[in-house]
């Protein structure tokens, strides 16, 4: 059975940092591209960052470019999102997503709140 479990969310002050983790099981992790999405209250879910199956290619939304870094450790079946210089507008539920062809797996999300 496929599982994606996010962790690492919480409350942080503006300018602070958090590192999210996404632990995967039940599928061949190193064959899937991984993405992080977020959804703020009253807004549509948006793609934040993506990484290829081997980790050689990454992409970012303009709103997080230069502040967030996506990575993965295929030996640990885990994807990460390092978030620096956090802003109040980064407040959202963050979801990890594994995708390959017709497969599209999602985690349950982790809350990130940026507030003083």
C-alpha positions in Angstrom: 0.0 0.0 0.0 1.3 3.4 -0.9 2.0 5.9 1.8 3.4 9.4 1.7 3.9 10.9 5.2 4.9 14.5 5.6 6.5 15.9 8.7 8.4 18.9 9.9 5.7 21.6 9.7 5.0 24.0 12.5 5.0 27.6 13.7 7.9 29.8 12.7 8.6 33.5 12.8 9.1 35.5 9.6 12.6 35.1 8.4 12.9 31.6 10.0 13.5 28.2 8.4 11.8 24.8 8.4 12.7 21.6 6.7 9.8 19.4 5.6 10.3 15.6 5.0 8.1 13.2 3.0 8.7 9.6 3.8 7.5 7.2 1.1 6.6 3.5 1.0 4.7 1.1 -1.1 6.1 2.0 -4.5 9.5 2.3 -6.2 10.5 5.7 -4.9 13.5 6.2 -7.2 11.3 5.9 -10.3 9.0 8.7 -9.4 9.3 12.5 -9.7 8.4 14.2 -6.5 6.7 17.5 -5.9 5.7 19.7 -3.1 2.5 21.6 -3.3 0.8 24.0 -0.8 -2.7 25.3 -0.2 -3.4 28.4 1.8 -6.9 29.0 3.3 -9.3 30.2 0.6 -6.8 29.6 -2.2 -6.2 27.0 -4.8 -3.5 24.4 -4.3 -0.2 25.5 -6.0 2.9 23.7 -7.1 5.9 24.9 -5.1 8.8 22.7 -6.2 9.6 19.5 -8.1 12.5 17.1 -8.5 13.2 14.4 -11.0 13.4 10.7 -10.0 17.2 10.8 -9.8 17.4 14.3 -8.3 19.2 15.8 -11.3 16.5 18.3 -12.3 14.7 20.7 -10.0 12.1 23.4 -10.5 10.5 26.1 -8.4 7.6 28.4 -8.3 8.8 32.0 -8.8 7.4 32.9 -5.3 9.9 30.5 -3.6 12.8 30.6 -5.9 16.0 31.3 -4.0 14.4 30.6 -0.7 13.3 26.9 -0.9 15.3 23.9 -1.9 13.9 20.5 -2.8 16.0 17.4 -2.5 15.6 13.7 -2.1 17.5 10.7 -0.7 16.5 7.6 -2.7 18.3 5.4 -0.3 15.9 6.6 2.5 12.8 6.9 0.2 12.5 10.4 1.4 12.0 13.8 -0.2 12.7 17.1 1.5 11.8 20.8 1.2 14.2 23.2 2.9 12.4 26.5 3.5 14.4 29.6 4.4 13.6 33.2 4.8 10.0 32.3 5.4 7.3 34.9 4.9 3.7 35.1 6.3 2.4 34.4 2.8 4.1 31.0 2.9 1.6 29.9 5.5 -0.3 26.9 4.1 -0.7 23.2 4.3 2.2 21.6 2.4 1.6 18.3 0.5 4.1 16.0 -1.1 3.2 14.3 -4.3 4.7 11.4 -6.2 4.0 11.1 -9.9 4.8 8.7 -12.7 2.7 8.3 -15.8 -0.8 7.5 -14.6 0.3 7.2 -10.9 -0.4 10.2 -8.7 0.1 9.7 -5.0 -0.4 12.3 -2.2 0.4 12.7 1.4 -2.0 14.0 4.0 -0.2 17.4 4.4 1.6 19.2 7.1 0.7 22.7 8.4 3.3 25.5 8.1 2.4 28.8 9.8 4.7 31.8 9.5 3.7 34.4 12.1 5.3 36.6 14.7 
